[in-house]
């Protein structure tokens, strides 16, 4: 999860970040059916981890998450949402079971999925047994990330739970459709942002770049700063506020957003989109009236590359994203164009999914 505990004075040890070596999966994801097989496996594995966590007491769960106090109401809310999403994912993934029956069971409802997940395991003689331990380790670590964030909600808000239905996180996208987004830019002239926007145009793709007002202004005011319309040509530009800091505790959070919107909309009238991406996912619970008055939507995410943590390599970041794409089958992917990892991770991801039947949402259609 992308949230800053230390910034709010909450002392907690950093949670391990979920990583996986996808070479443990024995098949190429080179067709829609192959995508579905890997998707069914991922859903069942994660569902098993979620089911097992529900047997823990509050004290046991707090110990597992390394927290003194946890918000069980928020955790249970998240669990309910996870089960609903898992059932939707599995139901769509099992539509191709006639073409390949791997990981296909008689599951006709969310209740069936929860029952099957409780006793799910990969047989020792299975073709997929080499993947099973790696998959389960990833899913347990990823579940801990989600539960940890929910345990702190709403004192420390994050992307894992929404305050209102007006906030968007990608769950509303169609099956196999993903939106590519980048945070924290732009970089100085001829930097990583330039490389990524040029690469995407060459791939005939678009993404939403959430910019910081201060970085945007610094680039504009430097020599060559009049290239901003060319930089973001065919892309979409939203805002993250003036600085990359929590907008839940910052007294000037409203001015931060207004200044950024005014600047970006003025410089890029054709590329600006009315979306606000809260740094660390942190925003105020009572902020919706302000966003509505500003004609802004809060744009969260549900597939986090963790490329800014410093704990993952570019390849690990890309493999994490692919695994979460298989799990959720739709959603908003977040990278950081200020990090060099995206230059390796994004091309790898596009290559790996080129024949999988997925689609990338044109950024203009996500408004």
N, C-alpha and C positions, 0 to 999 in steps of 0.2 A: 504494500500500500504506500501511496505517496503522501505521507503526512509527517509533520515535524513535531514530535513529542516535546523535545527540549524547548522549542519556541514558546510553549505554553506552560513551561515549568512542570510538566508531567514527567517524572523520572521513571523510565521503563527501559529495559534492555532491548536493543534492536532485535526484531524477530528474524529468524533465518528466512532467506528469500527462496521460494520454490524454483528449482532448476531441474532439468531433465536432459539426458542424452538421448535424442530421438533416433539415434542409430540402433537403439535397442528394439525399436519397432521393425519387424522383419519385412515389411512391404513398402513399396513406394506409394505415395498418395498421388497417383497419376490418373485418377478417374473419379467421377462423382461417387461411384459405388465404393471405391477404396477409401474415399473421404468418409463415407457413412460407416464403414467397418471400424475405422480408427475412432470415429466420433462415438459410436456405441460403446466401444471399449473404455473410452475416457469417461463417458457419463457414468457407466456402471462402477468404475473404479472410484470416482469422486463420490458418487452416491453411497458407496460402502463406507468411505471415510466419514461422510456426514452422518450416516446412520450410527456408526460406532461412537461418534462424539456425543450423541444424544443420550447415551447411557451414563455419562459422567455427571456427578453432582456439581453444584455451583462451586464448591470449594475445590474439587478436582479440576474443574475447567479453569478456574482462576490460577491454580498452580501450573497447569499446562501452558497457559498464556503468559505466565510470569507477571501477573498483575495482582495487586492487593485487593482491589474492588472491581467488579464487573457489572455491567448493565444487562441483566438477564432478559429484560423485556425487549431490548434492542437485539440481543442475540437470537431470541426466539422469533422475532420479526424477520430477521435475516434468514434464519433457517427455513421459515415458511416460504419466503421468496425464492430461496435456492431450490427447494423441492419443486416448486411450480415451474421454474426455468429448466430444471433437469428433465422433468416429464415432457415439456415441450420439445427439448432437444432430442430426447430419446425417441419420442413418437415420430418426429420428422426423420430421424436417422434410420428407423426401422422400416421405412417405406420401401427400401431396396433389399429387404431380407430375402425376397425370391431370387435375386441375382447372386447374393452371397449370404449365407446363413450364419456366419461367424458372429458371436455375441448377440444372437437373436433368441429371445425368450417369449413366452406367452405373457406379454405385458400390455394391458389394455387401459390402464389408468394410472394416476399418480400413486394411488394406494398399492397397486400391483408393483410399481417400481420400488416403492419403499420396502415392501416385503421381500422382493427379490434381492435388493441391495444389501439387506441385513446379512444374508448368507452367501453373498457373491464371492467367488474366488476363481482363479484361473487354474485349471488342472495341470498337474506336473508334466504330463505328456503333451500339453498343448503346444501348437506351433508358436504361440505368443508368450510362452512362459519366460523367455528372456527379457521381455518388456515388463512383465507384471510387477516385479519388485521396484523397478525404477518409476513406473507409473504410480504405484501406491505411495512411494516416498514423496513424489511431487505433489500428489493430491492432498496428502496429510499436511504438508508444509503450506500449500496454497490455502487450504481450509483454515489453518492457523492464522494466516495473514488476514483473512476475511473476518474471522471471529474476533481477533484482536482489535481490529478497527471498530467492529460493532460493539465490543465490550466498553469502548471509550466514548461511544456516541450517546447523547449529543454534546457532551462537554467538549469533546474534540470531534468535530464533524469530519467526514471523509466521503469518498465517492461510493462507499458500499451501501449506504442507505440514503434515500431521498427525503427531503423535508416536505415537498409537495409533488403532485403529479405533473406540474409545469416543468420541473427539472427533467432533463433528458440524459439517459445513460447508454442508449443504443439498443436496449431491449425491444424497442418498437420497430426496429428494422426487420426486413423480411429474412427468411431462412437463407443461409449462405451468403449474406450480404454484410459487408464490413465498411466502416468509415475510417480512413487513415488520418490521424491528427498528429501535430507536433507542437510542443510547448517550449516556452522560454526564450524565443528569438526576438528579433533577428540577430545573427552574428554580424561582426564588422564586414565591410565590403570584401567580396571574393572569399568568404568563409563557408562554413558548412551549410548555412541556409541556401546560399547560391548553388552549391552542388546539388542539394536535394530538390530544389524547385526545378532546376534544369533537368535532372534525372527524371522526375515525374512527368515533365512535359514530353520528354523523349519517349516515355512509356505510354503517352496519351492518357495519363491519370491525373486526378486532382486530389488534393488534401486540404484540410483546414489547419492553418497555422495560427496558433494563439500567441500573440506577441505581448511583450512588456512595453508599456508606454515609454519608459526611460530608454530602453535599448533601441526602440524604434526612432525616438527623437535623436539619440546619439548618432545613429547611422545616417539619418537625414541631414544632420548638421555637419557631417564630415565631408571632405572632398569626395565626389562621386555619389553623394547621397541622393541625388535626383533620379537614381536608378530604381527606386522602390516600385513604381508601376511595372517596370520590366521584370524586376525580381519576382513579383507575385503574380505575373500574368498567368491566367487560366487557373489560378488557385483561389482559395478563400482565406480571409484574414479576420479572425476574431480577436478578443482581448483577454488578457489575464490581469489587468490592472497596471498601475504605474511601476510597481516593484514586485518581485517574487517574494511575497510575504503573506502570512495568513490574513485573510480578509474577515475573519470572525472576531478578532480582538483589536484590530487596527482602528483607531478613532477616525481616521480620514479615509476609510474604505470607500465611501460613496464618491468622494472627490477623486480618488484613485481611478475608479471606473469611469467617471464622467470625463476626466481629462484624457484618458486613453481612447475612449470612444470618439471624442471630438477630434483628436489628432489623427487617428487611423481613418476615420470616415472622411475627414477633410483631404487627406493625402491620397487615399485609395477608394474613391467613391464607387468604383466598379467592382472592387474585390472585397470590400468590407461586408461582413455578415454579422447580424446582431446576436452574437453568442458570447457569453462570458464563461471562461474556464477558471474556476477558483484555484489558486495555487495550493498545493497539498490537498485539494478537495475541500478546504475549510471555508465555510461561509456561515452567516448568521441564520438562525432558525426563523427570525422575523423579517428577513430581507426580501421576501417575494413581492411585497407591495412596491418596493423600490425598483426591482427588476421589471415589473409590469409597467410602471410609470415610464421607465427608460426604454421600453420596447425591447428588452433583452431577455434571452433565455439562458438559464444556467446549463452549461454543456459539460456533463461529467463523462466518465468513461468506465468501461468494464473489462478491458483487456490491457493490462499494464505491463509494458515491456521491462520495467525496472532498469532502464538503461542509464539512469542518472544516479543510481545508488553507489556505483563504484565497486560493487561486489560481484557483478556479472560481466563476463566477456561479451563481445558483440554477438558471437555465435550462441552463447547461452541465452542472451536476450531474445534473439530471433526464435530459438527453439521453444522458449517459454511462450512466446506469442502464438506460435503455431499450435501448441498444445491447448491453449485457452480458446483458440478459434475452433478447434475440434470439440471442446467441451460445450461452449455456448452457442456455436453455429451462427452467430450474428453478434454485432456489437461495434463499439468504438475503441480503436486501437490507439494507444498513446506512446509516442517516442518523443525525444527532445532534439530539436535541430541544432542545439548548442553542443551536443555530444557527438564525437566522431563515430560512435558505435552504430548510429543509424545508417551511416554510409555503407556499412557492411551488412547490417541486419535486414534492411528493407529490400535490397536486391536479392538476398538469399530467400527471404520470405516470398517474394513474387515468383521466383524460380520454382520453389517447392510447391506452390499452390497453382501454378500456371494451368495444369490440366485437371484440377480437382473439382471444377464446377462451381467455385465460389465467384462472387463478384465484389467489386469495390464501388461503393456508393459515390456518385459524383457529388462533390462537396456542395454544390448549389442546391441539391435536392434535400439537404439536411438543414432545413431552416424552419 
